[in-house]
Amino acid sequence: MTVSRRDFLQWSATASALAATGLDLSAAPAKVSPKKILILGGTGYLGPATIELAQARGHSVTMFNRGKTRPDLFPGVEKLHGDRDPKKDEGLKALETGTWDAVIDNSGYYPRMVGASAALLAPRTKQYLYISSISAYKEPNPENGTEDAALATLADPTVEDMGKEYQNYGGLKALCEQAAQKAMSGRTTIIRPGYIVGPDDPSGRFTYWPVRFDKGGDIAVPGATTDPVEIIDVRDLAAWLVHLVEQGTTGVFNACGPEKRLPWGDLVAAFQKFGSPTAKPVWIPTDFLVKQEGIDFSIWAPYAGETKGFHTWRNDRAVKAGLKFRPAAETVRDTLAWYKTQEKAEKGRTKLAGPSAEQETKLIAAWRASQPKG
């Protein structure tokens, strides 16, 4: 029997996430006042996980989007249709009436549009949560950086294009934060996640690794076992967003996990644990990799040069505000299990990042050929 995406997330997002984050569903009615939550987006990746958890906690949810991406999700949820761009089609007309306790904006990429949404909703909502990105920080990132680190800037702050290789993405996210803060001063919650991973991920970045290890054989693994890596399970992030709404928490937070530094080697060991018995990591040192062309590994970043600080952001402030993390091995296990349900259905989000089989084979051969004989 094929497991549907909704069936899988119903189990994964509500049961696993709530258990791992310590949120007690049985206590929700007594401890938590029901909230009205407006989600700008809601059908992508973080949105569905957030809606599942919000409903499980007894909150009412309204979605605002174009109604084009996975429109069959959440048939019982109120849906408002329009466009983030107030100058396009119906724009924000559907949001001109209605009141909410909190808005979760996880589909805002351009400051003009975020500012328009926040300004329109400001008189009728108490809290505006904007999902930004670790990319909002200026590069190169400092090691062990906090929320007070310098933000990215753009030569032209009015640009509405991500640019070649997304070079405008970080600066635009920083400007979006500022637009929300200007419209709702003192009532904003700015969330800066790193890599959001786990079941239902459409990017295929993290998913590449458990799937590749499940196939077995020699596997090219970049860097060193001691390189740091930061990830956050989408279910943990979603649970925390709901918690922030329940508590009315405002401020700026790095949403990177786990709580303590995760060595890349430990994560690779988790890939191996749930992978094929024939899977064998072939470690390719960073200094060798930088000399190669056309090879791109996802999630990992060199713990050297301009990317040395990328996977070292501090999360003290978020942890103090209630962010909790499940073991990375659980995320690996559940991601692989979810991916296999997609394969069986012959549809879904089966895109994978990472090198091709041919690239990987050539890289391993080149590395081995570079080693001293004997």
TORZAGU-759488 format. One record per residue (C-alpha): residue in three letters; residue number from 1; z, y, x. Coordinates in Angstrom, 2 decimals, padded with zeros to 5 digits. Layout:
BEGIN
code: ala&pos: NUM&Z: Z&Y: Y&X: X $
...
END
This chain:
BEGIN
code: met&pos: 1&Z: 000.00&Y: 000.00&X: 000.00 $
code: thr&pos: 2&Z: -000.96&Y: 003.42&X: 001.35 $
code: val&pos: 3&Z: 001.87&Y: 005.89&X: 001.73 $
code: ser&pos: 4&Z: 000.90&Y: 009.35&X: 000.51 $
code: arg&pos: 5&Z: 001.75&Y: 012.46&X: 002.45 $
code: arg&pos: 6&Z: 004.10&Y: 013.60&X: -000.30 $
code: asp&pos: 7&Z: 005.86&Y: 010.22&X: -000.44 $
code: phe&pos: 8&Z: 006.32&Y: 010.22&X: 003.32 $
code: leu&pos: 9&Z: 007.61&Y: 013.79&X: 003.50 $
code: gln&pos: 10&Z: 009.87&Y: 013.22&X: 000.51 $
code: trp&pos: 11&Z: 011.61&Y: 010.55&X: 002.56 $
code: ser&pos: 12&Z: 011.24&Y: 012.17&X: 005.96 $
code: ala&pos: 13&Z: 011.94&Y: 015.82&X: 005.20 $
code: thr&pos: 14&Z: 014.78&Y: 015.48&X: 002.75 $
code: ala&pos: 15&Z: 016.61&Y: 012.34&X: 003.84 $
code: ser&pos: 16&Z: 016.12&Y: 012.34&X: 007.60 $
code: ala&pos: 17&Z: 016.24&Y: 016.08&X: 008.12 $
code: leu&pos: 18&Z: 019.27&Y: 016.71&X: 005.96 $
code: ala&pos: 19&Z: 021.17&Y: 013.85&X: 007.53 $
code: ala&pos: 20&Z: 020.31&Y: 015.00&X: 011.02 $
code: thr&pos: 21&Z: 021.19&Y: 018.63&X: 010.37 $
code: gly&pos: 22&Z: 024.47&Y: 017.85&X: 008.67 $
code: leu&pos: 23&Z: 023.52&Y: 019.41&X: 005.34 $
code: asp&pos: 24&Z: 025.28&Y: 017.49&X: 002.58 $
code: leu&pos: 25&Z: 023.12&Y: 017.27&X: -000.54 $
code: ser&pos: 26&Z: 025.98&Y: 016.00&X: -002.65 $
code: ala&pos: 27&Z: 027.95&Y: 019.14&X: -001.83 $
code: ala&pos: 28&Z: 025.08&Y: 021.56&X: -002.42 $
code: pro&pos: 29&Z: 025.84&Y: 022.51&X: -006.05 $
code: ala&pos: 30&Z: 029.49&Y: 023.31&X: -005.25 $
code: lys&pos: 31&Z: 028.96&Y: 025.10&X: -001.95 $
code: val&pos: 32&Z: 025.61&Y: 026.83&X: -002.28 $
code: ser&pos: 33&Z: 024.56&Y: 029.40&X: -004.84 $
code: pro&pos: 34&Z: 020.99&Y: 028.72&X: -005.99 $
code: lys&pos: 35&Z: 018.53&Y: 031.15&X: -004.44 $
code: lys&pos: 36&Z: 015.12&Y: 032.38&X: -005.51 $
code: ile&pos: 37&Z: 012.83&Y: 032.02&X: -002.52 $
code: leu&pos: 38&Z: 009.30&Y: 033.38&X: -002.16 $
code: ile&pos: 39&Z: 007.18&Y: 031.70&X: 000.49 $
code: leu&pos: 40&Z: 004.09&Y: 033.52&X: 001.71 $
code: gly&pos: 41&Z: 001.91&Y: 030.52&X: 002.48 $
code: gly&pos: 42&Z: 003.59&Y: 027.20&X: 001.80 $
code: thr&pos: 43&Z: 000.79&Y: 024.67&X: 002.11 $
code: gly&pos: 44&Z: 000.29&Y: 024.49&X: 005.87 $
code: tyr&pos: 45&Z: 002.88&Y: 022.78&X: 008.04 $
code: leu&pos: 46&Z: 006.24&Y: 024.54&X: 008.08 $
code: gly&pos: 47&Z: 005.83&Y: 025.67&X: 004.47 $
code: pro&pos: 48&Z: 005.79&Y: 022.22&X: 002.83 $
code: ala&pos: 49&Z: 008.79&Y: 021.03&X: 004.85 $
code: thr&pos: 50&Z: 010.69&Y: 024.19&X: 003.85 $
code: ile&pos: 51&Z: 009.85&Y: 023.79&X: 000.18 $
code: glu&pos: 52&Z: 010.95&Y: 020.15&X: 000.14 $
code: leu&pos: 53&Z: 014.31&Y: 021.08&X: 001.65 $
code: ala&pos: 54&Z: 014.81&Y: 024.17&X: -000.49 $
code: gln&pos: 55&Z: 014.25&Y: 022.16&X: -003.65 $
code: ala&pos: 56&Z: 016.57&Y: 019.42&X: -002.41 $
code: arg&pos: 57&Z: 019.25&Y: 022.09&X: -001.99 $
code: gly&pos: 58&Z: 018.81&Y: 023.29&X: -005.57 $
code: his&pos: 59&Z: 016.85&Y: 026.49&X: -004.90 $
code: ser&pos: 60&Z: 013.85&Y: 027.71&X: -006.89 $
code: val&pos: 61&Z: 010.65&Y: 028.39&X: -004.98 $
code: thr&pos: 62&Z: 007.60&Y: 030.54&X: -005.59 $
code: met&pos: 63&Z: 004.50&Y: 030.21&X: -003.40 $
code: phe&pos: 64&Z: 001.98&Y: 032.96&X: -002.72 $
code: asn&pos: 65&Z: -001.32&Y: 031.97&X: -001.14 $
code: arg&pos: 66&Z: -005.07&Y: 031.82&X: -001.78 $
code: gly&pos: 67&Z: -004.83&Y: 028.46&X: -003.52 $
code: lys&pos: 68&Z: -007.42&Y: 026.90&X: -001.22 $
code: thr&pos: 69&Z: -005.42&Y: 024.77&X: 001.23 $
code: arg&pos: 70&Z: -003.94&Y: 021.58&X: -000.25 $
code: pro&pos: 71&Z: -003.65&Y: 023.13&X: -003.73 $
code: asp&pos: 72&Z: -002.35&Y: 019.86&X: -005.19 $
code: leu&pos: 73&Z: 000.96&Y: 020.14&X: -003.32 $
code: phe&pos: 74&Z: 004.11&Y: 020.82&X: -005.34 $
code: pro&pos: 75&Z: 002.76&Y: 020.78&X: -008.90 $
code: gly&pos: 76&Z: 006.14&Y: 021.88&X: -010.28 $
code: val&pos: 77&Z: 006.44&Y: 024.97&X: -008.08 $
code: glu&pos: 78&Z: 005.46&Y: 028.43&X: -009.35 $
code: lys&pos: 79&Z: 002.24&Y: 029.47&X: -007.63 $
code: leu&pos: 80&Z: 000.93&Y: 032.99&X: -007.27 $
code: his&pos: 81&Z: -002.55&Y: 033.52&X: -005.88 $
code: gly&pos: 82&Z: -003.96&Y: 036.38&X: -003.88 $
code: asp&pos: 83&Z: -004.73&Y: 037.44&X: -000.34 $
code: arg&pos: 84&Z: -002.50&Y: 038.67&X: 002.49 $
code: asp&pos: 85&Z: -004.99&Y: 041.47&X: 003.01 $
code: pro&pos: 86&Z: -004.29&Y: 044.04&X: 000.27 $
code: lys&pos: 87&Z: -007.88&Y: 045.28&X: 000.64 $
code: lys&pos: 88&Z: -009.44&Y: 041.89&X: -000.07 $
code: asp&pos: 89&Z: -010.12&Y: 040.45&X: -003.53 $
code: glu&pos: 90&Z: -006.91&Y: 040.52&X: -005.63 $
code: gly&pos: 91&Z: -004.84&Y: 041.24&X: -002.54 $
code: leu&pos: 92&Z: -001.10&Y: 041.42&X: -003.25 $
code: lys&pos: 93&Z: -001.43&Y: 042.18&X: -006.97 $
code: ala&pos: 94&Z: 000.39&Y: 038.97&X: -007.95 $
code: leu&pos: 95&Z: 003.45&Y: 040.19&X: -006.02 $
code: glu&pos: 96&Z: 003.76&Y: 043.51&X: -007.82 $
code: thr&pos: 97&Z: 006.37&Y: 042.06&X: -010.16 $
code: gly&pos: 98&Z: 009.19&Y: 039.57&X: -009.69 $
code: thr&pos: 99&Z: 012.45&Y: 039.51&X: -007.77 $
code: trp&pos: 100&Z: 013.62&Y: 037.12&X: -005.06 $
code: asp&pos: 101&Z: 016.70&Y: 036.63&X: -002.94 $
code: ala&pos: 102&Z: 014.59&Y: 035.96&X: 000.14 $
code: val&pos: 103&Z: 011.01&Y: 035.96&X: 001.36 $
code: ile&pos: 104&Z: 009.87&Y: 033.51&X: 004.03 $
code: asp&pos: 105&Z: 006.69&Y: 034.78&X: 005.64 $
code: asn&pos: 106&Z: 005.07&Y: 032.02&X: 007.66 $
code: ser&pos: 107&Z: 001.46&Y: 033.12&X: 007.18 $
code: gly&pos: 108&Z: 001.53&Y: 036.63&X: 008.65 $
code: tyr&pos: 109&Z: -000.68&Y: 037.24&X: 011.68 $
code: tyr&pos: 110&Z: -001.67&Y: 040.89&X: 011.46 $
code: pro&pos: 111&Z: 000.84&Y: 043.76&X: 011.33 $
code: arg&pos: 112&Z: -001.03&Y: 045.75&X: 008.68 $
code: met&pos: 113&Z: -000.79&Y: 042.81&X: 006.29 $
code: val&pos: 114&Z: 002.80&Y: 041.90&X: 007.11 $
code: gly&pos: 115&Z: 003.81&Y: 045.52&X: 006.70 $
code: ala&pos: 116&Z: 002.06&Y: 045.72&X: 003.32 $
code: ser&pos: 117&Z: 003.83&Y: 042.59&X: 002.03 $
code: ala&pos: 118&Z: 007.24&Y: 043.63&X: 003.29 $
code: ala&pos: 119&Z: 006.92&Y: 047.18&X: 001.93 $
code: leu&pos: 120&Z: 005.79&Y: 045.96&X: -001.48 $
code: leu&pos: 121&Z: 008.61&Y: 043.43&X: -001.75 $
code: ala&pos: 122&Z: 011.37&Y: 045.54&X: -000.17 $
code: pro&pos: 123&Z: 012.73&Y: 046.96&X: -003.47 $
code: arg&pos: 124&Z: 012.82&Y: 043.49&X: -005.04 $
code: thr&pos: 125&Z: 014.15&Y: 041.18&X: -002.35 $
code: lys&pos: 126&Z: 017.30&Y: 041.06&X: -000.25 $
code: gln&pos: 127&Z: 016.06&Y: 039.35&X: 002.91 $
code: tyr&pos: 128&Z: 012.73&Y: 038.97&X: 004.73 $
code: leu&pos: 129&Z: 012.36&Y: 036.06&X: 007.14 $
code: tyr&pos: 130&Z: 009.35&Y: 036.45&X: 009.39 $
code: ile&pos: 131&Z: 008.18&Y: 033.42&X: 011.36 $
code: ser&pos: 132&Z: 007.02&Y: 034.86&X: 014.67 $
code: ser&pos: 133&Z: 006.50&Y: 032.94&X: 017.92 $
code: ile&pos: 134&Z: 007.81&Y: 032.54&X: 021.45 $
code: ser&pos: 135&Z: 004.37&Y: 033.88&X: 022.35 $
code: ala&pos: 136&Z: 005.60&Y: 037.29&X: 021.16 $
code: tyr&pos: 137&Z: 007.26&Y: 037.70&X: 024.57 $
code: lys&pos: 138&Z: 005.53&Y: 039.38&X: 027.47 $
code: glu&pos: 139&Z: 004.01&Y: 037.06&X: 030.06 $
code: pro&pos: 140&Z: 004.95&Y: 035.77&X: 032.51 $
code: asn&pos: 141&Z: 008.08&Y: 034.64&X: 030.70 $
code: pro&pos: 142&Z: 011.43&Y: 034.95&X: 032.48 $
code: glu&pos: 143&Z: 013.43&Y: 031.80&X: 033.15 $
code: asn&pos: 144&Z: 016.26&Y: 031.28&X: 030.68 $
code: gly&pos: 145&Z: 015.10&Y: 034.28&X: 028.68 $
code: thr&pos: 146&Z: 017.00&Y: 035.61&X: 025.68 $
code: glu&pos: 147&Z: 015.91&Y: 037.46&X: 022.56 $
code: asp&pos: 148&Z: 016.24&Y: 040.71&X: 024.52 $
code: ala&pos: 149&Z: 013.33&Y: 039.90&X: 026.84 $
code: ala&pos: 150&Z: 010.33&Y: 042.25&X: 026.85 $
code: leu&pos: 151&Z: 007.76&Y: 041.72&X: 024.12 $
code: ala&pos: 152&Z: 004.00&Y: 041.44&X: 024.48 $
code: thr&pos: 153&Z: 001.94&Y: 044.57&X: 023.86 $
code: leu&pos: 154&Z: -001.68&Y: 045.30&X: 023.00 $
code: ala&pos: 155&Z: -003.91&Y: 048.06&X: 024.33 $
code: asp&pos: 156&Z: -005.18&Y: 048.50&X: 020.78 $
code: pro&pos: 157&Z: -002.38&Y: 047.87&X: 018.25 $
code: thr&pos: 158&Z: -004.84&Y: 048.12&X: 015.35 $
code: val&pos: 159&Z: -006.92&Y: 045.13&X: 016.46 $
code: glu&pos: 160&Z: -007.28&Y: 042.41&X: 013.82 $
code: asp&pos: 161&Z: -008.83&Y: 039.69&X: 015.92 $
code: met&pos: 162&Z: -007.06&Y: 036.97&X: 017.91 $
code: gly&pos: 163&Z: -009.49&Y: 037.51&X: 020.76 $
code: lys&pos: 164&Z: -010.93&Y: 035.07&X: 023.24 $
code: glu&pos: 165&Z: -008.55&Y: 032.16&X: 023.83 $
code: tyr&pos: 166&Z: -006.05&Y: 033.84&X: 021.49 $
code: gln&pos: 167&Z: -005.06&Y: 036.44&X: 024.05 $
code: asn&pos: 168&Z: -004.06&Y: 038.85&X: 021.26 $
code: tyr&pos: 169&Z: -001.86&Y: 036.35&X: 019.43 $
code: gly&pos: 170&Z: 001.45&Y: 037.20&X: 021.12 $
code: gly&pos: 171&Z: 001.00&Y: 040.95&X: 020.89 $
code: leu&pos: 172&Z: 000.04&Y: 040.70&X: 017.23 $
code: lys&pos: 173&Z: 003.11&Y: 038.59&X: 016.47 $
code: ala&pos: 174&Z: 005.34&Y: 041.19&X: 018.14 $
code: leu&pos: 175&Z: 003.73&Y: 043.95&X: 016.08 $
code: cys&pos: 176&Z: 004.16&Y: 041.90&X: 012.91 $
code: glu&pos: 177&Z: 007.88&Y: 041.63&X: 013.65 $
code: gln&pos: 178&Z: 008.07&Y: 045.40&X: 013.99 $
code: ala&pos: 179&Z: 006.14&Y: 045.95&X: 010.77 $
code: ala&pos: 180&Z: 008.58&Y: 043.76&X: 008.84 $
code: gln&pos: 181&Z: 011.58&Y: 045.45&X: 010.45 $
code: lys&pos: 182&Z: 010.25&Y: 048.89&X: 009.60 $
code: ala&pos: 183&Z: 009.72&Y: 048.01&X: 005.96 $
code: met&pos: 184&Z: 013.06&Y: 046.22&X: 005.54 $
code: ser&pos: 185&Z: 015.39&Y: 047.72&X: 008.11 $
code: gly&pos: 186&Z: 018.58&Y: 045.69&X: 008.53 $
code: arg&pos: 187&Z: 017.37&Y: 042.97&X: 006.17 $
code: thr&pos: 188&Z: 015.00&Y: 041.02&X: 008.40 $
code: thr&pos: 189&Z: 015.38&Y: 037.66&X: 010.10 $
code: ile&pos: 190&Z: 012.91&Y: 037.20&X: 012.94 $
code: ile&pos: 191&Z: 012.34&Y: 033.61&X: 014.03 $
code: arg&pos: 192&Z: 010.54&Y: 032.87&X: 017.31 $
code: pro&pos: 193&Z: 009.74&Y: 029.16&X: 017.51 $
code: gly&pos: 194&Z: 008.12&Y: 027.42&X: 020.43 $
code: tyr&pos: 195&Z: 006.21&Y: 024.21&X: 019.77 $
code: ile&pos: 196&Z: 006.88&Y: 023.06&X: 016.20 $
code: val&pos: 197&Z: 006.40&Y: 019.29&X: 016.15 $
code: gly&pos: 198&Z: 006.85&Y: 016.21&X: 013.99 $
code: pro&pos: 199&Z: 005.26&Y: 014.61&X: 010.91 $
code: asp&pos: 200&Z: 002.37&Y: 016.39&X: 009.19 $
code: asp&pos: 201&Z: 001.45&Y: 018.45&X: 012.29 $
code: pro&pos: 202&Z: -002.21&Y: 019.52&X: 011.96 $
code: ser&pos: 203&Z: -002.53&Y: 020.71&X: 015.57 $
code: gly&pos: 204&Z: -002.34&Y: 017.25&X: 017.15 $
code: arg&pos: 205&Z: -000.61&Y: 018.69&X: 020.21 $
code: phe&pos: 206&Z: 002.62&Y: 016.74&X: 020.19 $
code: thr&pos: 207&Z: 001.10&Y: 013.91&X: 018.15 $
code: tyr&pos: 208&Z: -001.30&Y: 013.16&X: 021.00 $
code: trp&pos: 209&Z: 001.51&Y: 011.72&X: 023.10 $
code: pro&pos: 210&Z: 003.10&Y: 009.08&X: 020.82 $
code: val&pos: 211&Z: -000.38&Y: 008.04&X: 019.66 $
code: arg&pos: 212&Z: -001.65&Y: 007.76&X: 023.21 $
code: phe&pos: 213&Z: 001.34&Y: 005.68&X: 024.30 $
code: asp&pos: 214&Z: 000.87&Y: 003.49&X: 021.25 $
code: lys&pos: 215&Z: -002.63&Y: 002.64&X: 022.48 $
code: gly&pos: 216&Z: -001.22&Y: 001.43&X: 025.80 $
code: gly&pos: 217&Z: -002.76&Y: 001.13&X: 029.25 $
code: asp&pos: 218&Z: -002.54&Y: 003.58&X: 032.13 $
code: ile&pos: 219&Z: -001.63&Y: 007.03&X: 030.81 $
code: ala&pos: 220&Z: -002.04&Y: 010.25&X: 032.77 $
code: val&pos: 221&Z: 001.20&Y: 012.24&X: 032.52 $
code: pro&pos: 222&Z: 001.34&Y: 015.71&X: 034.09 $
code: gly&pos: 223&Z: 004.03&Y: 017.23&X: 036.27 $
code: ala&pos: 224&Z: 007.41&Y: 015.83&X: 037.18 $
code: thr&pos: 225&Z: 010.13&Y: 014.02&X: 035.25 $
code: thr&pos: 226&Z: 012.46&Y: 016.97&X: 035.79 $
code: asp&pos: 227&Z: 010.15&Y: 019.60&X: 034.27 $
code: pro&pos: 228&Z: 011.80&Y: 021.23&X: 031.23 $
code: val&pos: 229&Z: 010.20&Y: 021.01&X: 027.80 $
code: glu&pos: 230&Z: 011.18&Y: 022.72&X: 024.55 $
code: ile&pos: 231&Z: 010.22&Y: 021.51&X: 021.07 $
code: ile&pos: 232&Z: 011.63&Y: 021.82&X: 017.58 $
code: asp&pos: 233&Z: 011.14&Y: 019.29&X: 014.81 $
code: val&pos: 234&Z: 009.56&Y: 020.95&X: 011.78 $
code: arg&pos: 235&Z: 012.23&Y: 019.41&X: 009.56 $
code: asp&pos: 236&Z: 015.05&Y: 020.90&X: 011.65 $
code: leu&pos: 237&Z: 013.40&Y: 024.32&X: 011.60 $
code: ala&pos: 238&Z: 012.83&Y: 024.11&X: 007.85 $
code: ala&pos: 239&Z: 016.44&Y: 023.08&X: 007.21 $
code: trp&pos: 240&Z: 017.65&Y: 026.00&X: 009.30 $
code: leu&pos: 241&Z: 015.45&Y: 028.49&X: 007.46 $
code: val&pos: 242&Z: 016.99&Y: 027.37&X: 004.17 $
code: his&pos: 243&Z: 020.44&Y: 027.64&X: 005.76 $
code: leu&pos: 244&Z: 019.69&Y: 031.22&X: 006.90 $
code: val&pos: 245&Z: 018.69&Y: 032.12&X: 003.35 $
code: glu&pos: 246&Z: 021.84&Y: 030.56&X: 001.94 $
code: gln&pos: 247&Z: 024.00&Y: 032.50&X: 004.39 $
code: gly&pos: 248&Z: 021.98&Y: 035.72&X: 004.22 $
code: thr&pos: 249&Z: 021.77&Y: 035.73&X: 008.02 $
code: thr&pos: 250&Z: 019.70&Y: 038.47&X: 009.65 $
code: gly&pos: 251&Z: 018.77&Y: 039.14&X: 013.27 $
code: val&pos: 252&Z: 016.34&Y: 037.87&X: 015.91 $
code: phe&pos: 253&Z: 016.43&Y: 034.24&X: 017.07 $
code: asn&pos: 254&Z: 014.66&Y: 031.95&X: 019.51 $
code: ala&pos: 255&Z: 014.01&Y: 028.68&X: 017.67 $
code: cys&pos: 256&Z: 013.47&Y: 026.37&X: 020.63 $
code: gly&pos: 257&Z: 015.14&Y: 023.05&X: 021.14 $
code: pro&pos: 258&Z: 016.94&Y: 020.92&X: 021.82 $
code: glu&pos: 259&Z: 020.34&Y: 022.48&X: 022.25 $
code: lys&pos: 260&Z: 020.49&Y: 021.47&X: 025.90 $
code: arg&pos: 261&Z: 017.58&Y: 021.28&X: 028.32 $
code: leu&pos: 262&Z: 015.25&Y: 018.33&X: 027.72 $
code: pro&pos: 263&Z: 013.65&Y: 016.86&X: 030.85 $
code: trp&pos: 264&Z: 009.98&Y: 015.96&X: 030.39 $
code: gly&pos: 265&Z: 010.75&Y: 012.52&X: 031.77 $
code: asp&pos: 266&Z: 013.21&Y: 011.85&X: 028.94 $
code: leu&pos: 267&Z: 010.60&Y: 012.76&X: 026.36 $
code: val&pos: 268&Z: 008.02&Y: 010.56&X: 028.08 $
code: ala&pos: 269&Z: 010.57&Y: 007.73&X: 027.99 $
code: ala&pos: 270&Z: 010.78&Y: 008.19&X: 024.21 $
code: phe&pos: 271&Z: 006.99&Y: 008.00&X: 023.95 $
code: gln&pos: 272&Z: 007.15&Y: 004.78&X: 025.94 $
code: lys&pos: 273&Z: 009.98&Y: 003.34&X: 023.83 $
code: phe&pos: 274&Z: 007.93&Y: 003.52&X: 020.64 $
code: gly&pos: 275&Z: 004.57&Y: 002.87&X: 022.27 $
code: ser&pos: 276&Z: 002.73&Y: -000.24&X: 023.34 $
code: pro&pos: 277&Z: 004.41&Y: -002.63&X: 025.83 $
code: thr&pos: 278&Z: 001.32&Y: -002.14&X: 028.02 $
code: ala&pos: 279&Z: 001.76&Y: 001.63&X: 028.24 $
code: lys&pos: 280&Z: 002.23&Y: 002.73&X: 031.85 $
code: pro&pos: 281&Z: 002.71&Y: 006.42&X: 032.76 $
code: val&pos: 282&Z: 000.76&Y: 007.55&X: 035.80 $
code: trp&pos: 283&Z: 002.47&Y: 010.73&X: 036.96 $
code: ile&pos: 284&Z: 000.07&Y: 013.39&X: 038.24 $
code: pro&pos: 285&Z: 001.87&Y: 016.13&X: 040.23 $
code: thr&pos: 286&Z: 001.35&Y: 019.74&X: 039.26 $
code: asp&pos: 287&Z: -000.09&Y: 020.75&X: 042.63 $
code: phe&pos: 288&Z: -002.83&Y: 018.15&X: 042.21 $
code: leu&pos: 289&Z: -003.52&Y: 019.08&X: 038.58 $
code: val&pos: 290&Z: -004.08&Y: 022.76&X: 039.27 $
code: lys&pos: 291&Z: -007.00&Y: 021.82&X: 041.51 $
code: gln&pos: 292&Z: -008.72&Y: 019.91&X: 038.71 $
code: glu&pos: 293&Z: -011.11&Y: 021.51&X: 036.24 $
code: gly&pos: 294&Z: -011.59&Y: 020.88&X: 032.55 $
code: ile&pos: 295&Z: -008.38&Y: 018.92&X: 031.98 $
code: asp&pos: 296&Z: -005.86&Y: 020.16&X: 029.44 $
code: phe&pos: 297&Z: -002.54&Y: 018.56&X: 028.52 $
code: ser&pos: 298&Z: -000.70&Y: 019.64&X: 025.40 $
code: ile&pos: 299&Z: 003.00&Y: 020.53&X: 025.04 $
code: trp&pos: 300&Z: 003.74&Y: 020.30&X: 028.78 $
code: ala&pos: 301&Z: 003.39&Y: 023.43&X: 030.92 $
code: pro&pos: 302&Z: 003.68&Y: 023.65&X: 034.72 $
code: tyr&pos: 303&Z: 007.21&Y: 024.43&X: 035.84 $
code: ala&pos: 304&Z: 005.73&Y: 026.76&X: 038.43 $
code: gly&pos: 305&Z: 003.96&Y: 030.07&X: 038.72 $
code: glu&pos: 306&Z: 003.36&Y: 032.14&X: 035.60 $
code: thr&pos: 307&Z: 004.44&Y: 029.37&X: 033.20 $
code: lys&pos: 308&Z: 007.70&Y: 028.49&X: 034.94 $
code: gly&pos: 309&Z: 009.82&Y: 030.19&X: 032.28 $
code: phe&pos: 310&Z: 007.84&Y: 029.04&X: 029.23 $
code: his&pos: 311&Z: 009.99&Y: 026.00&X: 028.40 $
code: thr&pos: 312&Z: 013.33&Y: 027.56&X: 029.36 $
code: trp&pos: 313&Z: 014.10&Y: 029.98&X: 026.51 $
code: arg&pos: 314&Z: 017.77&Y: 030.14&X: 025.54 $
code: asn&pos: 315&Z: 018.74&Y: 029.28&X: 021.98 $
code: asp&pos: 316&Z: 022.46&Y: 030.13&X: 022.01 $
code: arg&pos: 317&Z: 022.11&Y: 032.70&X: 019.27 $
code: ala&pos: 318&Z: 020.25&Y: 030.32&X: 016.95 $
code: val&pos: 319&Z: 022.69&Y: 027.46&X: 017.55 $
code: lys&pos: 320&Z: 025.59&Y: 029.78&X: 016.73 $
code: ala&pos: 321&Z: 023.74&Y: 030.67&X: 013.50 $
code: gly&pos: 322&Z: 023.59&Y: 027.01&X: 012.49 $
code: leu&pos: 323&Z: 020.42&Y: 025.58&X: 014.05 $
code: lys&pos: 324&Z: 020.82&Y: 021.88&X: 014.78 $
code: phe&pos: 325&Z: 018.47&Y: 019.39&X: 016.38 $
code: arg&pos: 326&Z: 017.81&Y: 015.72&X: 015.83 $
code: pro&pos: 327&Z: 017.25&Y: 013.47&X: 018.90 $
code: ala&pos: 328&Z: 013.76&Y: 013.86&X: 020.33 $
code: ala&pos: 329&Z: 013.28&Y: 010.09&X: 020.06 $
code: glu&pos: 330&Z: 013.60&Y: 010.35&X: 016.27 $
code: thr&pos: 331&Z: 010.83&Y: 012.94&X: 016.19 $
code: val&pos: 332&Z: 008.63&Y: 010.70&X: 018.33 $
code: arg&pos: 333&Z: 009.25&Y: 007.69&X: 016.08 $
code: asp&pos: 334&Z: 008.64&Y: 009.56&X: 012.83 $
code: thr&pos: 335&Z: 005.54&Y: 011.34&X: 014.13 $
code: leu&pos: 336&Z: 003.91&Y: 008.05&X: 015.09 $
code: ala&pos: 337&Z: 004.89&Y: 006.45&X: 011.77 $
code: trp&pos: 338&Z: 003.42&Y: 009.40&X: 009.85 $
code: tyr&pos: 339&Z: 000.21&Y: 009.35&X: 011.88 $
code: lys&pos: 340&Z: -000.32&Y: 005.69&X: 011.08 $
code: thr&pos: 341&Z: -000.05&Y: 006.39&X: 007.36 $
code: gln&pos: 342&Z: -002.85&Y: 008.90&X: 007.80 $
code: glu&pos: 343&Z: -005.00&Y: 006.37&X: 009.63 $
code: lys&pos: 344&Z: -004.55&Y: 003.79&X: 006.89 $
code: ala&pos: 345&Z: -005.58&Y: 006.33&X: 004.28 $
code: glu&pos: 346&Z: -008.63&Y: 007.25&X: 006.40 $
code: lys&pos: 347&Z: -007.94&Y: 010.90&X: 005.77 $
code: gly&pos: 348&Z: -005.35&Y: 013.51&X: 006.55 $
code: arg&pos: 349&Z: -004.36&Y: 015.34&X: 009.67 $
code: thr&pos: 350&Z: -005.49&Y: 012.94&X: 012.39 $
code: lys&pos: 351&Z: -006.75&Y: 015.54&X: 014.85 $
code: leu&pos: 352&Z: -005.39&Y: 014.97&X: 018.37 $
code: ala&pos: 353&Z: -005.20&Y: 017.39&X: 021.27 $
code: gly&pos: 354&Z: -005.08&Y: 016.27&X: 024.91 $
code: pro&pos: 355&Z: -007.72&Y: 014.93&X: 027.30 $
code: ser&pos: 356&Z: -010.45&Y: 012.55&X: 026.23 $
code: ala&pos: 357&Z: -010.32&Y: 008.92&X: 027.37 $
code: glu&pos: 358&Z: -013.09&Y: 009.68&X: 029.85 $
code: gln&pos: 359&Z: -011.27&Y: 012.70&X: 031.29 $
code: glu&pos: 360&Z: -008.06&Y: 010.73&X: 031.61 $
code: thr&pos: 361&Z: -009.75&Y: 007.81&X: 033.38 $
code: lys&pos: 362&Z: -011.46&Y: 010.14&X: 035.86 $
code: leu&pos: 363&Z: -008.22&Y: 012.03&X: 036.54 $
code: ile&pos: 364&Z: -006.24&Y: 008.86&X: 037.25 $
code: ala&pos: 365&Z: -009.00&Y: 007.57&X: 039.51 $
code: ala&pos: 366&Z: -009.13&Y: 010.86&X: 041.41 $
code: trp&pos: 367&Z: -005.36&Y: 010.91&X: 041.86 $
code: arg&pos: 368&Z: -005.24&Y: 007.37&X: 043.14 $
code: ala&pos: 369&Z: -008.18&Y: 008.00&X: 045.48 $
code: ser&pos: 370&Z: -006.31&Y: 010.97&X: 046.96 $
code: gln&pos: 371&Z: -003.35&Y: 008.82&X: 048.00 $
code: pro&pos: 372&Z: -003.01&Y: 007.41&X: 051.52 $
code: lys&pos: 373&Z: -004.35&Y: 003.90&X: 051.85 $
code: gly&pos: 374&Z: -002.10&Y: 001.04&X: 052.82 $
END
